[in-house]
């Protein structure tokens, strides 16, 4: 009987000791974590400039039901007139379309009888050799230069053969310059690769206008045909954040239909938007900074047709 009592007592002491040791281990781990946080140094602690080429943190928030009951009337190729709900948390356009006037083939935004907008073109190697002096004399204030593209079949990142000539020619003529990349990215790694290609190409130049992510639907057995809404938004964020970290202003280019049906607008609302809508007046509901209103423009100094743009709030 006494032996049983001793065994029980020893067993109880052993259990108590094990519990105390476990509690001490947990306390040591907790102290180590607190001390580690206190000694951590932020990545940009020793720099006045933003860190360059960080990976974007892809934050996602469901916004399908963040509506306020308003609807947009649109035309659909299959159903004709359709209603699209309005995102209540995406800024609406403040542009008064009644203030847009066309003169000599150019669009102007008028306030108090004066044009407060700037006029621009976007070009690539397809425009051939451009006489930028003539272009400037024709009233062009800014130009977006294509830096390159990813092929929609093989997915190869390729530089535009004329980007260097066009940037240097436009700047020499006194035209402000932005840049764009024609993307066929299918994931964020490819979007970052495209952003890095642009950043490397622009390193020798001081550009004024944004660096633009131009992702387009091809509908020709393209590698991007099955890209989801979620992945497209991820790619937009990855490209734009990479560009922003390098000191440039990021922008997203898209036509009205693809924007309304394919872009996750709440997730990209913080980036400037360049709208493509070929009409007398834009009908796009949400905020946009630049409007590409024609793809059949004619400009002295550029052979053939060229895209025409208006920037409502110049950079």
Secondary structure, DSSP 8 states (H G I E B T S, - for coil): -HHHHHHHHHHHHHHHHHHHHHHHHHHHHHHHHHHHHHH---TTTT-SS--SS----------TT-EEEEEEEEEETTTEEEEEEEETTS-B----GGGEEEETTEEEEEETTEE--EEEEEE-GGG-S--HHHHHHTT--EEEEEEEEE-TTT--EEE-TTHHHHHHHHHHTT-EEEEEEEE--SSHHHHHHHHHHHHHHHTT----S-EEEEE----SS-TTTT--HHHHHHHHHHHHHHHHHTT--EEEEEEHHHHHHH--HHHHTTSEEEEE--SSS----B--SEEEEEEEE--TTS-S-EEEEEESS--
